[in-house]
Amino acid sequence: MERKEVEEKIYNIVSEIIGTPKDELTLKTTFIHDLCADSLTIVDIVSKCEDVFQINISDEQAENMKSIGDAVDYICSRLVGSKKK
């Protein structure tokens, strides 16, 4: 899966769960400060990403994902890593 496709899917997930229009989201958009997401909302986003991308995201890694760009970077690295297996 191409990085741009990962970005688009994450924008869709975040927009669907938080209700922010996709055109207002960027890679620098932070979940807590920019989107005012609480911990339950972040869990929902992580869970949906796990389902969509068929990966597991540890609690520790989820806590390190502060922005949409962080999520894209992590998911892309996991998808590349899973192709090598």
FIKOLZA-1660 file (N, C-alpha, C; in steps of 0.1 Angstrom, whole numbers, plus 5000, padded with zeros to 4 digits):
% residues 85
   i   px   py   pz ch aa at
   1 5008 4988 5000  A  M  N
   1 5000 5000 5000  A  M CA
   1 5009 5012 5000  A  M  C
   2 5006 5022 4991  A  E  N
   2 5013 5034 4990  A  E CA
   2 5011 5043 5002  A  E  C
   3 5021 5051 5006  A  R  N
   3 5019 5061 5017  A  R CA
   3 5007 5070 5015  A  R  C
   4 5005 5075 5003  A  K  N
   4 4994 5084 5001  A  K CA
   4 4980 5077 5004  A  K  C
   5 4980 5064 5001  A  E  N
   5 4967 5057 5004  A  E CA
   5 4965 5055 5019  A  E  C
   6 4976 5052 5026  A  V  N
   6 4976 5052 5041  A  V CA
   6 4971 5065 5046  A  V  C
   7 4977 5076 5042  A  E  N
   7 4973 5089 5046  A  E CA
   7 4958 5091 5044  A  E  C
   8 4953 5088 5032  A  E  N
   8 4939 5090 5029  A  E CA
   8 4930 5082 5038  A  E  C
   9 4934 5069 5041  A  K  N
   9 4926 5061 5049  A  K CA
   9 4925 5066 5064  A  K  C
  10 4937 5071 5068  A  I  N
  10 4937 5077 5082  A  I CA
  10 4929 5089 5083  A  I  C
  11 4930 5098 5073  A  Y  N
  11 4921 5110 5072  A  Y CA
  11 4906 5106 5073  A  Y  C
  12 4902 5095 5066  A  N  N
  12 4889 5091 5066  A  N CA
  12 4885 5086 5080  A  N  C
  13 4894 5078 5086  A  I  N
  13 4891 5073 5099  A  I CA
  13 4889 5084 5110  A  I  C
  14 4898 5093 5110  A  V  N
  14 4898 5104 5119  A  V CA
  14 4886 5113 5117  A  V  C
  15 4883 5116 5104  A  S  N
  15 4871 5124 5101  A  S CA
  15 4858 5117 5105  A  S  C
  16 4857 5104 5103  A  E  N
  16 4845 5096 5107  A  E CA
  16 4843 5096 5122  A  E  C
  17 4854 5094 5129  A  I  N
  17 4853 5092 5144  A  I CA
  17 4852 5106 5151  A  I  C
  18 4859 5116 5147  A  I  N
  18 4859 5129 5154  A  I CA
  18 4849 5139 5148  A  I  C
  19 4847 5137 5135  A  G  N
  19 4837 5146 5128  A  G CA
  19 4843 5158 5122  A  G  C
  20 4857 5159 5122  A  T  N
  20 4864 5170 5115  A  T CA
  20 4864 5167 5100  A  T  C
  21 4861 5177 5092  A  P  N
  21 4862 5175 5078  A  P CA
  21 4876 5171 5073  A  P  C
  22 4877 5162 5064  A  K  N
  22 4890 5158 5059  A  K CA
  22 4899 5169 5054  A  K  C
  23 4893 5179 5048  A  D  N
  23 4901 5190 5042  A  D CA
  23 4907 5199 5053  A  D  C
  24 4903 5197 5065  A  E  N
  24 4909 5204 5076  A  E CA
  24 4920 5196 5083  A  E  C
  25 4922 5184 5079  A  L  N
  25 4933 5176 5085  A  L CA
  25 4946 5176 5077  A  L  C
  26 4957 5176 5085  A  T  N
  26 4970 5175 5078  A  T CA
  26 4978 5165 5086  A  T  C
  27 4990 5162 5081  A  L  N
  27 4999 5153 5088  A  L CA
  27 5004 5159 5101  A  L  C
  28 5003 5172 5103  A  K  N
  28 5008 5179 5115  A  K CA
  28 4996 5180 5125  A  K  C
  29 4984 5177 5121  A  T  N
  29 4973 5177 5130  A  T CA
  29 4975 5168 5142  A  T  C
  30 4974 5173 5154  A  T  N
  30 4976 5165 5166  A  T CA
  30 4962 5161 5171  A  T  C
  31 4962 5149 5177  A  F  N
  31 4949 5143 5182  A  F CA
  31 4944 5150 5194  A  F  C
  32 4953 5153 5204  A  I  N
  32 4948 5159 5216  A  I CA
  32 4947 5174 5215  A  I  C
  33 4957 5181 5210  A  H  N
  33 4957 5196 5210  A  H CA
  33 4948 5202 5199  A  H  C
  34 4949 5196 5187  A  D  N
  34 4942 5202 5175  A  D CA
  34 4928 5197 5175  A  D  C
  35 4926 5184 5177  A  L  N
  35 4913 5178 5176  A  L CA
  35 4905 5176 5189  A  L  C
  36 4912 5179 5200  A  C  N
  36 4906 5178 5213  A  C CA
  36 4901 5163 5216  A  C  C
  37 4908 5153 5211  A  A  N
  37 4904 5139 5213  A  A CA
  37 4907 5135 5227  A  A  C
  38 4898 5128 5233  A  D  N
  38 4901 5123 5247  A  D CA
  38 4906 5108 5245  A  D  C
  39 4909 5102 5256  A  S  N
  39 4916 5089 5255  A  S CA
  39 4907 5078 5249  A  S  C
  40 4894 5079 5251  A  L  N
  40 4885 5069 5245  A  L CA
  40 4884 5071 5230  A  L  C
  41 4884 5084 5225  A  T  N
  41 4884 5086 5211  A  T CA
  41 4897 5082 5204  A  T  C
  42 4908 5083 5211  A  I  N
  42 4921 5079 5206  A  I CA
  42 4921 5063 5205  A  I  C
  43 4915 5057 5215  A  V  N
  43 4914 5042 5214  A  V CA
  43 4905 5038 5202  A  V  C
  44 4894 5045 5200  A  D  N
  44 4886 5042 5188  A  D CA
  44 4894 5044 5175  A  D  C
  45 4902 5054 5174  A  I  N
  45 4909 5056 5162  A  I CA
  45 4920 5045 5160  A  I  C
  46 4927 5042 5171  A  V  N
  46 4937 5031 5170  A  V CA
  46 4930 5018 5166  A  V  C
  47 4919 5015 5172  A  S  N
  47 4912 5002 5170  A  S CA
  47 4907 5002 5155  A  S  C
  48 4902 5013 5150  A  K  N
  48 4898 5013 5136  A  K CA
  48 4910 5011 5126  A  K  C
  49 4921 5018 5130  A  C  N
  49 4933 5016 5122  A  C CA
  49 4938 5002 5122  A  C  C
  50 4937 4995 5133  A  E  N
  50 4941 4981 5134  A  E CA
  50 4932 4973 5125  A  E  C
  51 4919 4975 5125  A  D  N
  51 4910 4968 5116  A  D CA
  51 4913 4971 5102  A  D  C
  52 4914 4983 5098  A  V  N
  52 4916 4987 5084  A  V CA
  52 4929 4982 5078  A  V  C
  53 4940 4983 5086  A  F  N
  53 4953 4980 5081  A  F CA
  53 4957 4966 5085  A  F  C
  54 4949 4959 5093  A  Q  N
  54 4952 4945 5097  A  Q CA
  54 4965 4944 5104  A  Q  C
  55 4967 4953 5114  A  I  N
  55 4979 4953 5122  A  I CA
  55 4976 4954 5137  A  I  C
  56 4985 4951 5145  A  N  N
  56 4983 4953 5160  A  N CA
  56 4992 4965 5164  A  N  C
  57 4986 4974 5171  A  I  N
  57 4993 4986 5176  A  I CA
  57 4993 4985 5191  A  I  C
  58 5005 4984 5197  A  S  N
  58 5006 4983 5211  A  S CA
  58 5002 4996 5218  A  S  C
  59 4998 4995 5231  A  D  N
  59 4994 5007 5239  A  D CA
  59 5005 5017 5239  A  D  C
  60 5018 5012 5241  A  E  N
  60 5029 5021 5241  A  E CA
  60 5031 5029 5228  A  E  C
  61 5029 5022 5217  A  Q  N
  61 5031 5028 5204  A  Q CA
  61 5019 5038 5202  A  Q  C
  62 5007 5034 5206  A  A  N
  62 4996 5043 5204  A  A CA
  62 4998 5056 5212  A  A  C
  63 5004 5055 5224  A  E  N
  63 5007 5067 5232  A  E CA
  63 5017 5076 5225  A  E  C
  64 5026 5070 5217  A  N  N
  64 5036 5078 5210  A  N CA
  64 5031 5085 5197  A  N  C
  65 5019 5081 5193  A  M  N
  65 5013 5087 5181  A  M CA
  65 5005 5100 5185  A  M  C
  66 5012 5111 5184  A  K  N
  66 5007 5124 5188  A  K CA
  66 4999 5131 5177  A  K  C
  67 5003 5128 5164  A  S  N
  67 4997 5135 5153  A  S CA
  67 4993 5125 5142  A  S  C
  68 4986 5129 5132  A  I  N
  68 4982 5121 5121  A  I CA
  68 4995 5116 5114  A  I  C
  69 5005 5125 5113  A  G  N
  69 5017 5121 5106  A  G CA
  69 5024 5110 5114  A  G  C
  70 5024 5110 5127  A  D  N
  70 5030 5099 5135  A  D CA
  70 5023 5086 5132  A  D  C
  71 5010 5087 5131  A  A  N
  71 5002 5074 5128  A  A CA
  71 5005 5069 5114  A  A  C
  72 5006 5078 5105  A  V  N
  72 5010 5074 5091  A  V CA
  72 5024 5068 5091  A  V  C
  73 5033 5074 5097  A  D  N
  73 5047 5069 5097  A  D CA
  73 5047 5055 5103  A  D  C
  74 5041 5053 5115  A  Y  N
  74 5041 5040 5122  A  Y CA
  74 5034 5029 5113  A  Y  C
  75 5022 5032 5108  A  I  N
  75 5015 5022 5100  A  I CA
  75 5023 5019 5087  A  I  C
  76 5028 5029 5081  A  C  N
  76 5037 5026 5069  A  C CA
  76 5048 5017 5072  A  C  C
  77 5055 5019 5084  A  S  N
  77 5066 5011 5088  A  S CA
  77 5062 4997 5091  A  S  C
  78 5050 4995 5097  A  R  N
  78 5045 4982 5100  A  R CA
  78 5041 4974 5087  A  R  C
  79 5035 4982 5077  A  L  N
  79 5031 4975 5065  A  L CA
  79 5043 4971 5057  A  L  C
  80 5053 4979 5057  A  V  N
  80 5066 4975 5050  A  V CA
  80 5072 4963 5057  A  V  C
  81 5072 4963 5070  A  G  N
  81 5078 4952 5078  A  G CA
  81 5070 4939 5076  A  G  C
  82 5057 4940 5074  A  S  N
  82 5049 4928 5073  A  S CA
  82 5051 4922 5059  A  S  C
  83 5055 4930 5049  A  K  N
  83 5058 4925 5035  A  K CA
  83 5071 4917 5035  A  K  C
  84 5080 4920 5044  A  K  N
  84 5093 4913 5044  A  K CA
  84 5092 4899 5051  A  K  C
  85 5081 4897 5058  A  K  N
  85 5080 4884 5066  A  K CA
  85 5076 4873 5057  A  K  C
% end
